[in-house]
């Protein structure tokens, strides 16, 4: 291995120093670090959009985002932008990308182009360690459950018509927000083989067969549990950082603490596959 990997926290995640994402000979080790850690922040990668796309394609087929504005000339790269005069950021609540799809995204990749001197970090929560810390009784209950996920309440017209992100053109195409899907609440992760909790506060609407109040109460408990500091890590951005996270094993949240400063990222999402319940896949 020609680069250095340093854990971010005891709760997961790693930083990579000395790598070159344009070198295909390094991809196997980078992919293994991704599989082992769930979140990897690869430092000092000052690359072009075409080079980012070439790197992302080594992970799999690219998903063209339905709702984000894209980088000029690159429809496969979503623009994640907050200008100095804007107050609302993108991804400011705990979520995992594309859980509303029947075959949810494998991973997302953000390339930092312009960052504030301080602020604009991204938080990540491990769905491995947070699930493992639950009681045996609750773990067994969750293993037998499924949950519904939807894009409608986040990206649909009702949610977006009057929002700052819609008015500024950062988020749009609200008519395409028609995705509803059902997934196991606990999956057997396709890369690691570990059990992982697969729900999230952003896109999970309710647990199958449960009432609204029941679903909200369980989701609130799980959000509070999963976002405890011991299950989380934090990536502090600087230009040239590429952070890749596994959407099947983590949640993330963009911290909105940099008003008056510009933050520009290029995001690519890689397609995944249908998720198997841990109980049947064990």
URNORPE-V352887 format. One record per backbone hydrogen bond with DSSP energy under -0.5 kcal/mol. NH is the residue of the N-H (numbers start at 1). CO is the residue of the C=O. If there is no record, write none. Layout:
BEGIN
nh: {NH | NH}
co: {CO | CO}
END
This chain:
BEGIN
nh: {4 | 6 | 8 | 9 | 9 | 12 | 13 | 14 | 15 | 16 | 17 | 23 | 24 | 26 | 27 | 30 | 31 | 32 | 33 | 34 | 35 | 36 | 37 | 38 | 39 | 40 | 41 | 42 | 42 | 43 | 43 | 45 | 46 | 47 | 52 | 53 | 54 | 55 | 56 | 57 | 58 | 58 | 59 | 60 | 63 | 64 | 65 | 69 | 71 | 71 | 74 | 77 | 78 | 78 | 79 | 80 | 80 | 81 | 82 | 86 | 95 | 99 | 101 | 104 | 106 | 107 | 108 | 109 | 110 | 111 | 112 | 112 | 113 | 113 | 114 | 122 | 123 | 124 | 125 | 126 | 127 | 128 | 130 | 132 | 133 | 134 | 139 | 140 | 141 | 142 | 143 | 144 | 144 | 145 | 147 | 148 | 149 | 150 | 151 | 152 | 154 | 155 | 156 | 156 | 159 | 160 | 161 | 163 | 167 | 168 | 169 | 170 | 171 | 172 | 176 | 177 | 178 | 181 | 183 | 185 | 187 | 188 | 189 | 189 | 193 | 196 | 197 | 198 | 202 | 204 | 205 | 206 | 208 | 210 | 215 | 216 | 217 | 218 | 219 | 220 | 221 | 222 | 223 | 224 | 225 | 226 | 227 | 228 | 231 | 232 | 233 | 235 | 236 | 237 | 240 | 241 | 242 | 243 | 243 | 244 | 245 | 246 | 247 | 247 | 248 | 249 | 250 | 251 | 252 | 253 | 254 | 255 | 255 | 257 | 260 | 261 | 263 | 264 | 265 | 266 | 267 | 267 | 268 | 269 | 270 | 271 | 272 | 278 | 281 | 282}
co: {17 | 15 | 13 | 12 | 13 | 9 | 37 | 39 | 6 | 41 | 4 | 20 | 22 | 23 | 24 | 26 | 27 | 28 | 29 | 30 | 31 | 32 | 33 | 34 | 37 | 244 | 14 | 40 | 242 | 16 | 41 | 240 | 44 | 45 | 48 | 49 | 50 | 51 | 52 | 53 | 54 | 55 | 56 | 56 | 269 | 62 | 63 | 170 | 74 | 77 | 71 | 74 | 76 | 267 | 69 | 78 | 265 | 79 | 263 | 83 | 252 | 96 | 98 | 102 | 270 | 270 | 245 | 268 | 243 | 266 | 110 | 241 | 111 | 264 | 264 | 235 | 253 | 233 | 251 | 231 | 249 | 249 | 126 | 128 | 129 | 131 | 135 | 136 | 137 | 138 | 139 | 140 | 141 | 142 | 183 | 206 | 181 | 203 | 179 | 179 | 151 | 151 | 151 | 152 | 156 | 156 | 157 | 160 | 163 | 164 | 166 | 165 | 165 | 67 | 173 | 174 | 176 | 149 | 147 | 145 | 196 | 276 | 187 | 194 | 189 | 187 | 127 | 185 | 94 | 200 | 148 | 148 | 146 | 207 | 211 | 212 | 213 | 214 | 215 | 216 | 217 | 218 | 219 | 220 | 221 | 222 | 223 | 225 | 228 | 229 | 124 | 122 | 234 | 235 | 112 | 238 | 42 | 110 | 241 | 40 | 108 | 38 | 106 | 245 | 106 | 246 | 246 | 125 | 95 | 123 | 91 | 121 | 253 | 255 | 84 | 258 | 82 | 114 | 80 | 111 | 78 | 265 | 109 | 63 | 107 | 61 | 103 | 186 | 277 | 278}
END
